[in-house]
């Protein structure tokens, strides 16, 4: 099953690669509170209208390179 996440585009690395910051809330069992966990990923894109600050829907794909395992499906907010 392929994972889908919503993330914030932070940087345009190259022509077809963008850096995306994914934030999710996780319950911590020891401290009994909800904390925010962030992860930066690299995603493949063929869309030309991507810019930093946009919110994008990304999906897990087979590895395209050493660090790129995600692809942008669509831009949700410009």
mmJSON file of the N, C-alpha and C atoms, coordinates in Angstrom:
{"data_MODEL":{"atom_site":{
"group_PDB":["ATOM","ATOM","ATOM","ATOM","ATOM","ATOM","ATOM","ATOM","ATOM","ATOM","ATOM","ATOM","ATOM","ATOM","ATOM","ATOM","ATOM","ATOM","ATOM","ATOM","ATOM","ATOM","ATOM","ATOM","ATOM","ATOM","ATOM","ATOM","ATOM","ATOM","ATOM","ATOM","ATOM","ATOM","ATOM","ATOM","ATOM","ATOM","ATOM","ATOM","ATOM","ATOM","ATOM","ATOM","ATOM","ATOM","ATOM","ATOM","ATOM","ATOM","ATOM","ATOM","ATOM","ATOM","ATOM","ATOM","ATOM","ATOM","ATOM","ATOM","ATOM","ATOM","ATOM","ATOM","ATOM","ATOM","ATOM","ATOM","ATOM","ATOM","ATOM","ATOM","ATOM","ATOM","ATOM","ATOM","ATOM","ATOM","ATOM","ATOM","ATOM","ATOM","ATOM","ATOM","ATOM","ATOM","ATOM","ATOM","ATOM","ATOM","ATOM","ATOM","ATOM","ATOM","ATOM","ATOM","ATOM","ATOM","ATOM","ATOM","ATOM","ATOM","ATOM","ATOM","ATOM","ATOM","ATOM","ATOM","ATOM","ATOM","ATOM","ATOM","ATOM","ATOM","ATOM","ATOM","ATOM","ATOM","ATOM","ATOM","ATOM","ATOM","ATOM","ATOM","ATOM","ATOM","ATOM","ATOM","ATOM","ATOM","ATOM","ATOM","ATOM","ATOM","ATOM","ATOM","ATOM","ATOM","ATOM","ATOM","ATOM","ATOM","ATOM","ATOM","ATOM","ATOM","ATOM","ATOM","ATOM","ATOM","ATOM","ATOM","ATOM","ATOM","ATOM","ATOM","ATOM","ATOM","ATOM","ATOM","ATOM","ATOM","ATOM","ATOM","ATOM","ATOM","ATOM","ATOM","ATOM","ATOM","ATOM","ATOM","ATOM","ATOM","ATOM","ATOM","ATOM","ATOM","ATOM","ATOM","ATOM","ATOM","ATOM","ATOM","ATOM","ATOM","ATOM","ATOM","ATOM","ATOM","ATOM","ATOM","ATOM","ATOM","ATOM","ATOM","ATOM","ATOM","ATOM","ATOM","ATOM","ATOM","ATOM","ATOM","ATOM","ATOM","ATOM","ATOM","ATOM","ATOM","ATOM","ATOM","ATOM","ATOM","ATOM","ATOM","ATOM","ATOM","ATOM","ATOM","ATOM","ATOM","ATOM","ATOM","ATOM","ATOM","ATOM","ATOM","ATOM","ATOM","ATOM","ATOM","ATOM","ATOM"],
"id":[1,2,3,4,5,6,7,8,9,10,11,12,13,14,15,16,17,18,19,20,21,22,23,24,25,26,27,28,29,30,31,32,33,34,35,36,37,38,39,40,41,42,43,44,45,46,47,48,49,50,51,52,53,54,55,56,57,58,59,60,61,62,63,64,65,66,67,68,69,70,71,72,73,74,75,76,77,78,79,80,81,82,83,84,85,86,87,88,89,90,91,92,93,94,95,96,97,98,99,100,101,102,103,104,105,106,107,108,109,110,111,112,113,114,115,116,117,118,119,120,121,122,123,124,125,126,127,128,129,130,131,132,133,134,135,136,137,138,139,140,141,142,143,144,145,146,147,148,149,150,151,152,153,154,155,156,157,158,159,160,161,162,163,164,165,166,167,168,169,170,171,172,173,174,175,176,177,178,179,180,181,182,183,184,185,186,187,188,189,190,191,192,193,194,195,196,197,198,199,200,201,202,203,204,205,206,207,208,209,210,211,212,213,214,215,216,217,218,219,220,221,222,223,224,225,226,227,228,229,230,231,232,233,234],
"type_symbol":["N","C","C","N","C","C","N","C","C","N","C","C","N","C","C","N","C","C","N","C","C","N","C","C","N","C","C","N","C","C","N","C","C","N","C","C","N","C","C","N","C","C","N","C","C","N","C","C","N","C","C","N","C","C","N","C","C","N","C","C","N","C","C","N","C","C","N","C","C","N","C","C","N","C","C","N","C","C","N","C","C","N","C","C","N","C","C","N","C","C","N","C","C","N","C","C","N","C","C","N","C","C","N","C","C","N","C","C","N","C","C","N","C","C","N","C","C","N","C","C","N","C","C","N","C","C","N","C","C","N","C","C","N","C","C","N","C","C","N","C","C","N","C","C","N","C","C","N","C","C","N","C","C","N","C","C","N","C","C","N","C","C","N","C","C","N","C","C","N","C","C","N","C","C","N","C","C","N","C","C","N","C","C","N","C","C","N","C","C","N","C","C","N","C","C","N","C","C","N","C","C","N","C","C","N","C","C","N","C","C","N","C","C","N","C","C","N","C","C","N","C","C","N","C","C","N","C","C","N","C","C","N","C","C"],
"label_atom_id":["N","CA","C","N","CA","C","N","CA","C","N","CA","C","N","CA","C","N","CA","C","N","CA","C","N","CA","C","N","CA","C","N","CA","C","N","CA","C","N","CA","C","N","CA","C","N","CA","C","N","CA","C","N","CA","C","N","CA","C","N","CA","C","N","CA","C","N","CA","C","N","CA","C","N","CA","C","N","CA","C","N","CA","C","N","CA","C","N","CA","C","N","CA","C","N","CA","C","N","CA","C","N","CA","C","N","CA","C","N","CA","C","N","CA","C","N","CA","C","N","CA","C","N","CA","C","N","CA","C","N","CA","C","N","CA","C","N","CA","C","N","CA","C","N","CA","C","N","CA","C","N","CA","C","N","CA","C","N","CA","C","N","CA","C","N","CA","C","N","CA","C","N","CA","C","N","CA","C","N","CA","C","N","CA","C","N","CA","C","N","CA","C","N","CA","C","N","CA","C","N","CA","C","N","CA","C","N","CA","C","N","CA","C","N","CA","C","N","CA","C","N","CA","C","N","CA","C","N","CA","C","N","CA","C","N","CA","C","N","CA","C","N","CA","C","N","CA","C","N","CA","C","N","CA","C","N","CA","C","N","CA","C","N","CA","C","N","CA","C","N","CA","C"],
"label_alt_id":[null,null,null,null,null,null,null,null,null,null,null,null,null,null,null,null,null,null,null,null,null,null,null,null,null,null,null,null,null,null,null,null,null,null,null,null,null,null,null,null,null,null,null,null,null,null,null,null,null,null,null,null,null,null,null,null,null,null,null,null,null,null,null,null,null,null,null,null,null,null,null,null,null,null,null,null,null,null,null,null,null,null,null,null,null,null,null,null,null,null,null,null,null,null,null,null,null,null,null,null,null,null,null,null,null,null,null,null,null,null,null,null,null,null,null,null,null,null,null,null,null,null,null,null,null,null,null,null,null,null,null,null,null,null,null,null,null,null,null,null,null,null,null,null,null,null,null,null,null,null,null,null,null,null,null,null,null,null,null,null,null,null,null,null,null,null,null,null,null,null,null,null,null,null,null,null,null,null,null,null,null,null,null,null,null,null,null,null,null,null,null,null,null,null,null,null,null,null,null,null,null,null,null,null,null,null,null,null,null,null,null,null,null,null,null,null,null,null,null,null,null,null,null,null,null,null,null,null,null,null,null,null,null,null],
"label_comp_id":["UNK","UNK","UNK","UNK","UNK","UNK","UNK","UNK","UNK","UNK","UNK","UNK","UNK","UNK","UNK","UNK","UNK","UNK","UNK","UNK","UNK","UNK","UNK","UNK","UNK","UNK","UNK","UNK","UNK","UNK","UNK","UNK","UNK","UNK","UNK","UNK","UNK","UNK","UNK","UNK","UNK","UNK","UNK","UNK","UNK","UNK","UNK","UNK","UNK","UNK","UNK","UNK","UNK","UNK","UNK","UNK","UNK","UNK","UNK","UNK","UNK","UNK","UNK","UNK","UNK","UNK","UNK","UNK","UNK","UNK","UNK","UNK","UNK","UNK","UNK","UNK","UNK","UNK","UNK","UNK","UNK","UNK","UNK","UNK","UNK","UNK","UNK","UNK","UNK","UNK","UNK","UNK","UNK","UNK","UNK","UNK","UNK","UNK","UNK","UNK","UNK","UNK","UNK","UNK","UNK","UNK","UNK","UNK","UNK","UNK","UNK","UNK","UNK","UNK","UNK","UNK","UNK","UNK","UNK","UNK","UNK","UNK","UNK","UNK","UNK","UNK","UNK","UNK","UNK","UNK","UNK","UNK","UNK","UNK","UNK","UNK","UNK","UNK","UNK","UNK","UNK","UNK","UNK","UNK","UNK","UNK","UNK","UNK","UNK","UNK","UNK","UNK","UNK","UNK","UNK","UNK","UNK","UNK","UNK","UNK","UNK","UNK","UNK","UNK","UNK","UNK","UNK","UNK","UNK","UNK","UNK","UNK","UNK","UNK","UNK","UNK","UNK","UNK","UNK","UNK","UNK","UNK","UNK","UNK","UNK","UNK","UNK","UNK","UNK","UNK","UNK","UNK","UNK","UNK","UNK","UNK","UNK","UNK","UNK","UNK","UNK","UNK","UNK","UNK","UNK","UNK","UNK","UNK","UNK","UNK","UNK","UNK","UNK","UNK","UNK","UNK","UNK","UNK","UNK","UNK","UNK","UNK","UNK","UNK","UNK","UNK","UNK","UNK","UNK","UNK","UNK","UNK","UNK","UNK"],
"label_asym_id":["A","A","A","A","A","A","A","A","A","A","A","A","A","A","A","A","A","A","A","A","A","A","A","A","A","A","A","A","A","A","A","A","A","A","A","A","A","A","A","A","A","A","A","A","A","A","A","A","A","A","A","A","A","A","A","A","A","A","A","A","A","A","A","A","A","A","A","A","A","A","A","A","A","A","A","A","A","A","A","A","A","A","A","A","A","A","A","A","A","A","A","A","A","A","A","A","A","A","A","A","A","A","A","A","A","A","A","A","A","A","A","A","A","A","A","A","A","A","A","A","A","A","A","A","A","A","A","A","A","A","A","A","A","A","A","A","A","A","A","A","A","A","A","A","A","A","A","A","A","A","A","A","A","A","A","A","A","A","A","A","A","A","A","A","A","A","A","A","A","A","A","A","A","A","A","A","A","A","A","A","A","A","A","A","A","A","A","A","A","A","A","A","A","A","A","A","A","A","A","A","A","A","A","A","A","A","A","A","A","A","A","A","A","A","A","A","A","A","A","A","A","A","A","A","A","A","A","A","A","A","A","A","A","A"],
"label_entity_id":["1","1","1","1","1","1","1","1","1","1","1","1","1","1","1","1","1","1","1","1","1","1","1","1","1","1","1","1","1","1","1","1","1","1","1","1","1","1","1","1","1","1","1","1","1","1","1","1","1","1","1","1","1","1","1","1","1","1","1","1","1","1","1","1","1","1","1","1","1","1","1","1","1","1","1","1","1","1","1","1","1","1","1","1","1","1","1","1","1","1","1","1","1","1","1","1","1","1","1","1","1","1","1","1","1","1","1","1","1","1","1","1","1","1","1","1","1","1","1","1","1","1","1","1","1","1","1","1","1","1","1","1","1","1","1","1","1","1","1","1","1","1","1","1","1","1","1","1","1","1","1","1","1","1","1","1","1","1","1","1","1","1","1","1","1","1","1","1","1","1","1","1","1","1","1","1","1","1","1","1","1","1","1","1","1","1","1","1","1","1","1","1","1","1","1","1","1","1","1","1","1","1","1","1","1","1","1","1","1","1","1","1","1","1","1","1","1","1","1","1","1","1","1","1","1","1","1","1","1","1","1","1","1","1"],
"label_seq_id":[1,1,1,2,2,2,3,3,3,4,4,4,5,5,5,6,6,6,7,7,7,8,8,8,9,9,9,10,10,10,11,11,11,12,12,12,13,13,13,14,14,14,15,15,15,16,16,16,17,17,17,18,18,18,19,19,19,20,20,20,21,21,21,22,22,22,23,23,23,24,24,24,25,25,25,26,26,26,27,27,27,28,28,28,29,29,29,30,30,30,31,31,31,32,32,32,33,33,33,34,34,34,35,35,35,36,36,36,37,37,37,38,38,38,39,39,39,40,40,40,41,41,41,42,42,42,43,43,43,44,44,44,45,45,45,46,46,46,47,47,47,48,48,48,49,49,49,50,50,50,51,51,51,52,52,52,53,53,53,54,54,54,55,55,55,56,56,56,57,57,57,58,58,58,59,59,59,60,60,60,61,61,61,62,62,62,63,63,63,64,64,64,65,65,65,66,66,66,67,67,67,68,68,68,69,69,69,70,70,70,71,71,71,72,72,72,73,73,73,74,74,74,75,75,75,76,76,76,77,77,77,78,78,78],
"pdbx_PDB_ins_code":[null,null,null,null,null,null,null,null,null,null,null,null,null,null,null,null,null,null,null,null,null,null,null,null,null,null,null,null,null,null,null,null,null,null,null,null,null,null,null,null,null,null,null,null,null,null,null,null,null,null,null,null,null,null,null,null,null,null,null,null,null,null,null,null,null,null,null,null,null,null,null,null,null,null,null,null,null,null,null,null,null,null,null,null,null,null,null,null,null,null,null,null,null,null,null,null,null,null,null,null,null,null,null,null,null,null,null,null,null,null,null,null,null,null,null,null,null,null,null,null,null,null,null,null,null,null,null,null,null,null,null,null,null,null,null,null,null,null,null,null,null,null,null,null,null,null,null,null,null,null,null,null,null,null,null,null,null,null,null,null,null,null,null,null,null,null,null,null,null,null,null,null,null,null,null,null,null,null,null,null,null,null,null,null,null,null,null,null,null,null,null,null,null,null,null,null,null,null,null,null,null,null,null,null,null,null,null,null,null,null,null,null,null,null,null,null,null,null,null,null,null,null,null,null,null,null,null,null,null,null,null,null,null,null],
"Cartn_x":[0.835,0.0,0.882,0.596,1.409,0.916,1.86,1.513,1.323,0.359,0.121,0.272,0.949,1.118,0.903,0.563,0.464,1.637,2.394,3.569,3.763,4.695,5.018,6.306,6.272,7.471,8.397,9.627,10.574,11.646,11.993,13.114,12.984,13.35,13.438,14.888,15.171,16.549,17.114,16.369,16.797,15.547,15.671,14.541,13.363,13.639,12.569,12.525,13.223,13.272,12.942,12.112,11.787,11.958,12.27,12.324,10.985,10.45,9.145,9.274,8.628,8.615,7.256,7.274,6.05,5.992,4.876,4.671,3.499,3.707,2.599,2.656,1.502,1.406,1.472,2.305,2.532,2.32,1.668,1.472,2.704,3.309,4.502,4.078,4.406,3.939,4.585,5.843,6.528,6.066,5.97,5.613,4.109,3.339,1.884,1.395,1.984,1.559,1.723,1.104,1.186,2.3,3.215,4.322,4.27,4.887,4.959,6.285,6.212,7.406,7.467,8.633,8.794,9.836,9.66,10.589,10.734,11.953,12.21,12.458,11.757,11.91,12.175,12.692,12.868,11.81,11.17,10.096,10.335,9.901,10.006,8.779,8.986,7.868,8.088,7.015,7.027,6.212,5.636,4.833,5.752,5.456,6.304,5.861,4.684,4.175,4.488,5.447,5.843,6.724,6.481,7.344,7.354,8.385,8.438,7.246,6.689,5.53,4.233,4.234,3.039,2.827,1.577,1.23,0.942,1.58,1.492,1.094,0.421,0.083,1.14,1.835,2.903,2.54,3.048,2.803,4.129,4.226,5.424,5.485,6.691,6.904,8.149,8.461,9.692,10.876,12.027,13.16,13.616,13.749,14.249,15.744,16.216,17.634,17.917,19.078,19.464,18.525,18.078,17.263,15.85,15.507,14.199,13.264,12.246,11.287,9.845,9.622,8.303,8.037,6.749,6.345,5.178,5.166,4.078,2.906,1.727,0.52,-0.134,-0.322,-0.906,-0.577,-0.675,-0.481,-1.852,-1.954,-3.237,-3.467,-2.402,-2.551,-1.391,-1.679,-0.604,-0.362],
"Cartn_y":[-1.176,0.0,1.242,2.164,3.358,4.419,5.108,6.136,7.472,8.237,9.588,10.551,11.665,12.683,14.055,15.011,16.413,17.129,17.888,18.565,19.942,20.683,22.037,22.018,22.6,22.67,23.722,23.317,24.234,24.722,23.916,24.276,23.564,24.253,23.629,23.218,21.918,21.438,21.503,20.983,21.01,21.134,20.838,21.026,20.114,18.879,17.911,17.401,18.058,17.621,18.79,18.516,19.516,18.896,19.734,19.3,19.622,18.666,18.821,18.508,19.337,19.153,18.583,17.387,16.721,16.804,17.305,17.424,16.545,15.74,14.937,14.93,14.69,14.671,13.233,13.01,11.673,11.733,10.731,10.628,9.985,10.649,10.146,9.385,8.099,7.253,7.595,7.977,8.26,9.578,10.619,11.938,12.214,11.283,11.377,12.686,13.051,14.256,14.085,14.959,14.928,15.865,15.355,16.165,16.195,17.233,17.345,16.77,15.894,15.312,15.782,16.285,16.743,15.898,15.767,14.993,15.696,15.803,16.403,15.284,15.364,14.361,15.047,14.291,14.777,14.105,14.896,14.372,14.724,13.828,14.035,14.802,15.754,16.509,16.811,16.792,17.23,18.505,18.993,20.212,21.431,22.385,23.572,24.697,24.573,25.658,25.48,24.634,24.449,25.608,26.092,27.118,26.938,27.401,27.258,27.943,27.271,27.781,27.115,26.371,25.664,24.408,23.989,22.742,21.704,20.523,19.506,18.16,17.365,15.988,15.091,14.288,13.417,11.963,11.084,9.647,8.901,7.838,7.007,6.22,6.173,5.445,4.578,3.801,3.025,3.987,3.631,4.556,4.999,6.329,6.891,7.178,7.397,7.635,7.232,7.603,7.219,7.815,9.043,9.723,10.063,9.828,10.248,9.046,8.986,7.882,8.38,9.639,10.254,10.999,11.178,11.915,12.832,14.035,14.976,14.611,14.429,14.153,15.434,16.389,17.669,18.73,19.981,21.122,21.496,21.547,21.823,23.312,24.062,25.481,26.245,27.317,28.133,29.369],
"Cartn_z":[0.0,0.0,0.0,-0.883,-1.008,-0.043,0.601,1.569,0.876,1.346,0.869,2.04,1.804,2.825,2.21,3.067,2.664,3.312,2.502,3.021,2.417,2.981,2.564,1.749,0.56,-0.28,0.306,0.636,1.259,0.304,-0.714,-1.575,-2.917,-3.976,-5.294,-5.499,-5.398,-5.455,-6.861,-7.81,-9.204,-10.065,-11.344,-12.251,-11.927,-11.518,-11.27,-9.835,-8.915,-7.522,-6.601,-5.59,-4.577,-3.193,-2.211,-0.826,-0.185,0.559,1.191,2.676,3.5,4.945,5.335,5.952,6.393,7.903,8.427,9.868,10.275,11.32,11.839,13.363,13.966,15.417,15.91,16.944,17.489,19.0,19.534,20.982,21.601,22.593,23.267,24.522,24.596,25.683,27.025,27.031,28.293,28.892,28.077,28.589,28.525,27.966,27.913,27.299,26.189,25.499,23.999,23.248,21.797,21.357,20.525,20.024,18.5,17.923,16.472,15.996,15.012,14.404,12.958,12.539,11.168,10.465,9.161,8.348,7.007,6.525,5.223,4.211,3.082,2.033,0.704,-0.241,-1.608,-2.47,-3.334,-4.168,-5.627,-6.499,-7.938,-8.414,-9.322,-9.851,-11.324,-12.077,-13.463,-13.624,-12.512,-12.529,-12.545,-13.411,-13.525,-12.591,-11.97,-11.139,-9.656,-9.305,-7.91,-7.472,-6.254,-5.672,-4.157,-3.483,-2.026,-1.358,-0.368,0.33,-0.081,-1.193,-1.647,-0.807,-0.716,-0.041,-1.12,-0.983,-2.028,-1.445,-2.267,-1.935,-2.566,-1.743,-2.239,-1.997,-2.869,-2.784,-2.864,-2.104,-2.114,-3.415,-4.034,-5.281,-5.121,-6.16,-6.106,-6.18,-5.622,-5.582,-6.97,-7.129,-8.383,-8.278,-7.065,-6.813,-5.364,-4.855,-3.501,-2.452,-2.658,-1.648,-2.103,-3.342,-3.871,-4.003,-3.094,-3.064,-3.093,-3.42,-3.381,-4.675,-4.995,-6.193,-5.834,-6.415,-6.167,-7.061,-6.451,-7.218,-7.688,-6.761,-7.142,-6.102,-6.527,-5.647,-5.08,-3.736,-3.118,-2.9,-2.638,-2.324,-2.923,-3.656,-4.254,-3.426],
"occupancy":[1.0,1.0,1.0,1.0,1.0,1.0,1.0,1.0,1.0,1.0,1.0,1.0,1.0,1.0,1.0,1.0,1.0,1.0,1.0,1.0,1.0,1.0,1.0,1.0,1.0,1.0,1.0,1.0,1.0,1.0,1.0,1.0,1.0,1.0,1.0,1.0,1.0,1.0,1.0,1.0,1.0,1.0,1.0,1.0,1.0,1.0,1.0,1.0,1.0,1.0,1.0,1.0,1.0,1.0,1.0,1.0,1.0,1.0,1.0,1.0,1.0,1.0,1.0,1.0,1.0,1.0,1.0,1.0,1.0,1.0,1.0,1.0,1.0,1.0,1.0,1.0,1.0,1.0,1.0,1.0,1.0,1.0,1.0,1.0,1.0,1.0,1.0,1.0,1.0,1.0,1.0,1.0,1.0,1.0,1.0,1.0,1.0,1.0,1.0,1.0,1.0,1.0,1.0,1.0,1.0,1.0,1.0,1.0,1.0,1.0,1.0,1.0,1.0,1.0,1.0,1.0,1.0,1.0,1.0,1.0,1.0,1.0,1.0,1.0,1.0,1.0,1.0,1.0,1.0,1.0,1.0,1.0,1.0,1.0,1.0,1.0,1.0,1.0,1.0,1.0,1.0,1.0,1.0,1.0,1.0,1.0,1.0,1.0,1.0,1.0,1.0,1.0,1.0,1.0,1.0,1.0,1.0,1.0,1.0,1.0,1.0,1.0,1.0,1.0,1.0,1.0,1.0,1.0,1.0,1.0,1.0,1.0,1.0,1.0,1.0,1.0,1.0,1.0,1.0,1.0,1.0,1.0,1.0,1.0,1.0,1.0,1.0,1.0,1.0,1.0,1.0,1.0,1.0,1.0,1.0,1.0,1.0,1.0,1.0,1.0,1.0,1.0,1.0,1.0,1.0,1.0,1.0,1.0,1.0,1.0,1.0,1.0,1.0,1.0,1.0,1.0,1.0,1.0,1.0,1.0,1.0,1.0,1.0,1.0,1.0,1.0,1.0,1.0,1.0,1.0,1.0,1.0,1.0,1.0],
"B_iso_or_equiv":[0.0,0.0,0.0,0.0,0.0,0.0,0.0,0.0,0.0,0.0,0.0,0.0,0.0,0.0,0.0,0.0,0.0,0.0,0.0,0.0,0.0,0.0,0.0,0.0,0.0,0.0,0.0,0.0,0.0,0.0,0.0,0.0,0.0,0.0,0.0,0.0,0.0,0.0,0.0,0.0,0.0,0.0,0.0,0.0,0.0,0.0,0.0,0.0,0.0,0.0,0.0,0.0,0.0,0.0,0.0,0.0,0.0,0.0,0.0,0.0,0.0,0.0,0.0,0.0,0.0,0.0,0.0,0.0,0.0,0.0,0.0,0.0,0.0,0.0,0.0,0.0,0.0,0.0,0.0,0.0,0.0,0.0,0.0,0.0,0.0,0.0,0.0,0.0,0.0,0.0,0.0,0.0,0.0,0.0,0.0,0.0,0.0,0.0,0.0,0.0,0.0,0.0,0.0,0.0,0.0,0.0,0.0,0.0,0.0,0.0,0.0,0.0,0.0,0.0,0.0,0.0,0.0,0.0,0.0,0.0,0.0,0.0,0.0,0.0,0.0,0.0,0.0,0.0,0.0,0.0,0.0,0.0,0.0,0.0,0.0,0.0,0.0,0.0,0.0,0.0,0.0,0.0,0.0,0.0,0.0,0.0,0.0,0.0,0.0,0.0,0.0,0.0,0.0,0.0,0.0,0.0,0.0,0.0,0.0,0.0,0.0,0.0,0.0,0.0,0.0,0.0,0.0,0.0,0.0,0.0,0.0,0.0,0.0,0.0,0.0,0.0,0.0,0.0,0.0,0.0,0.0,0.0,0.0,0.0,0.0,0.0,0.0,0.0,0.0,0.0,0.0,0.0,0.0,0.0,0.0,0.0,0.0,0.0,0.0,0.0,0.0,0.0,0.0,0.0,0.0,0.0,0.0,0.0,0.0,0.0,0.0,0.0,0.0,0.0,0.0,0.0,0.0,0.0,0.0,0.0,0.0,0.0,0.0,0.0,0.0,0.0,0.0,0.0,0.0,0.0,0.0,0.0,0.0,0.0],
"pdbx_formal_charge":[null,null,null,null,null,null,null,null,null,null,null,null,null,null,null,null,null,null,null,null,null,null,null,null,null,null,null,null,null,null,null,null,null,null,null,null,null,null,null,null,null,null,null,null,null,null,null,null,null,null,null,null,null,null,null,null,null,null,null,null,null,null,null,null,null,null,null,null,null,null,null,null,null,null,null,null,null,null,null,null,null,null,null,null,null,null,null,null,null,null,null,null,null,null,null,null,null,null,null,null,null,null,null,null,null,null,null,null,null,null,null,null,null,null,null,null,null,null,null,null,null,null,null,null,null,null,null,null,null,null,null,null,null,null,null,null,null,null,null,null,null,null,null,null,null,null,null,null,null,null,null,null,null,null,null,null,null,null,null,null,null,null,null,null,null,null,null,null,null,null,null,null,null,null,null,null,null,null,null,null,null,null,null,null,null,null,null,null,null,null,null,null,null,null,null,null,null,null,null,null,null,null,null,null,null,null,null,null,null,null,null,null,null,null,null,null,null,null,null,null,null,null,null,null,null,null,null,null,null,null,null,null,null,null],
"auth_seq_id":[1,1,1,2,2,2,3,3,3,4,4,4,5,5,5,6,6,6,7,7,7,8,8,8,9,9,9,10,10,10,11,11,11,12,12,12,13,13,13,14,14,14,15,15,15,16,16,16,17,17,17,18,18,18,19,19,19,20,20,20,21,21,21,22,22,22,23,23,23,24,24,24,25,25,25,26,26,26,27,27,27,28,28,28,29,29,29,30,30,30,31,31,31,32,32,32,33,33,33,34,34,34,35,35,35,36,36,36,37,37,37,38,38,38,39,39,39,40,40,40,41,41,41,42,42,42,43,43,43,44,44,44,45,45,45,46,46,46,47,47,47,48,48,48,49,49,49,50,50,50,51,51,51,52,52,52,53,53,53,54,54,54,55,55,55,56,56,56,57,57,57,58,58,58,59,59,59,60,60,60,61,61,61,62,62,62,63,63,63,64,64,64,65,65,65,66,66,66,67,67,67,68,68,68,69,69,69,70,70,70,71,71,71,72,72,72,73,73,73,74,74,74,75,75,75,76,76,76,77,77,77,78,78,78],
"auth_comp_id":["UNK","UNK","UNK","UNK","UNK","UNK","UNK","UNK","UNK","UNK","UNK","UNK","UNK","UNK","UNK","UNK","UNK","UNK","UNK","UNK","UNK","UNK","UNK","UNK","UNK","UNK","UNK","UNK","UNK","UNK","UNK","UNK","UNK","UNK","UNK","UNK","UNK","UNK","UNK","UNK","UNK","UNK","UNK","UNK","UNK","UNK","UNK","UNK","UNK","UNK","UNK","UNK","UNK","UNK","UNK","UNK","UNK","UNK","UNK","UNK","UNK","UNK","UNK","UNK","UNK","UNK","UNK","UNK","UNK","UNK","UNK","UNK","UNK","UNK","UNK","UNK","UNK","UNK","UNK","UNK","UNK","UNK","UNK","UNK","UNK","UNK","UNK","UNK","UNK","UNK","UNK","UNK","UNK","UNK","UNK","UNK","UNK","UNK","UNK","UNK","UNK","UNK","UNK","UNK","UNK","UNK","UNK","UNK","UNK","UNK","UNK","UNK","UNK","UNK","UNK","UNK","UNK","UNK","UNK","UNK","UNK","UNK","UNK","UNK","UNK","UNK","UNK","UNK","UNK","UNK","UNK","UNK","UNK","UNK","UNK","UNK","UNK","UNK","UNK","UNK","UNK","UNK","UNK","UNK","UNK","UNK","UNK","UNK","UNK","UNK","UNK","UNK","UNK","UNK","UNK","UNK","UNK","UNK","UNK","UNK","UNK","UNK","UNK","UNK","UNK","UNK","UNK","UNK","UNK","UNK","UNK","UNK","UNK","UNK","UNK","UNK","UNK","UNK","UNK","UNK","UNK","UNK","UNK","UNK","UNK","UNK","UNK","UNK","UNK","UNK","UNK","UNK","UNK","UNK","UNK","UNK","UNK","UNK","UNK","UNK","UNK","UNK","UNK","UNK","UNK","UNK","UNK","UNK","UNK","UNK","UNK","UNK","UNK","UNK","UNK","UNK","UNK","UNK","UNK","UNK","UNK","UNK","UNK","UNK","UNK","UNK","UNK","UNK","UNK","UNK","UNK","UNK","UNK","UNK"],
"auth_asym_id":["A","A","A","A","A","A","A","A","A","A","A","A","A","A","A","A","A","A","A","A","A","A","A","A","A","A","A","A","A","A","A","A","A","A","A","A","A","A","A","A","A","A","A","A","A","A","A","A","A","A","A","A","A","A","A","A","A","A","A","A","A","A","A","A","A","A","A","A","A","A","A","A","A","A","A","A","A","A","A","A","A","A","A","A","A","A","A","A","A","A","A","A","A","A","A","A","A","A","A","A","A","A","A","A","A","A","A","A","A","A","A","A","A","A","A","A","A","A","A","A","A","A","A","A","A","A","A","A","A","A","A","A","A","A","A","A","A","A","A","A","A","A","A","A","A","A","A","A","A","A","A","A","A","A","A","A","A","A","A","A","A","A","A","A","A","A","A","A","A","A","A","A","A","A","A","A","A","A","A","A","A","A","A","A","A","A","A","A","A","A","A","A","A","A","A","A","A","A","A","A","A","A","A","A","A","A","A","A","A","A","A","A","A","A","A","A","A","A","A","A","A","A","A","A","A","A","A","A","A","A","A","A","A","A"],
"auth_atom_id":["N","CA","C","N","CA","C","N","CA","C","N","CA","C","N","CA","C","N","CA","C","N","CA","C","N","CA","C","N","CA","C","N","CA","C","N","CA","C","N","CA","C","N","CA","C","N","CA","C","N","CA","C","N","CA","C","N","CA","C","N","CA","C","N","CA","C","N","CA","C","N","CA","C","N","CA","C","N","CA","C","N","CA","C","N","CA","C","N","CA","C","N","CA","C","N","CA","C","N","CA","C","N","CA","C","N","CA","C","N","CA","C","N","CA","C","N","CA","C","N","CA","C","N","CA","C","N","CA","C","N","CA","C","N","CA","C","N","CA","C","N","CA","C","N","CA","C","N","CA","C","N","CA","C","N","CA","C","N","CA","C","N","CA","C","N","CA","C","N","CA","C","N","CA","C","N","CA","C","N","CA","C","N","CA","C","N","CA","C","N","CA","C","N","CA","C","N","CA","C","N","CA","C","N","CA","C","N","CA","C","N","CA","C","N","CA","C","N","CA","C","N","CA","C","N","CA","C","N","CA","C","N","CA","C","N","CA","C","N","CA","C","N","CA","C","N","CA","C","N","CA","C","N","CA","C","N","CA","C","N","CA","C","N","CA","C","N","CA","C","N","CA","C"],
"pdbx_PDB_model_num":[1,1,1,1,1,1,1,1,1,1,1,1,1,1,1,1,1,1,1,1,1,1,1,1,1,1,1,1,1,1,1,1,1,1,1,1,1,1,1,1,1,1,1,1,1,1,1,1,1,1,1,1,1,1,1,1,1,1,1,1,1,1,1,1,1,1,1,1,1,1,1,1,1,1,1,1,1,1,1,1,1,1,1,1,1,1,1,1,1,1,1,1,1,1,1,1,1,1,1,1,1,1,1,1,1,1,1,1,1,1,1,1,1,1,1,1,1,1,1,1,1,1,1,1,1,1,1,1,1,1,1,1,1,1,1,1,1,1,1,1,1,1,1,1,1,1,1,1,1,1,1,1,1,1,1,1,1,1,1,1,1,1,1,1,1,1,1,1,1,1,1,1,1,1,1,1,1,1,1,1,1,1,1,1,1,1,1,1,1,1,1,1,1,1,1,1,1,1,1,1,1,1,1,1,1,1,1,1,1,1,1,1,1,1,1,1,1,1,1,1,1,1,1,1,1,1,1,1,1,1,1,1,1,1]
}}}
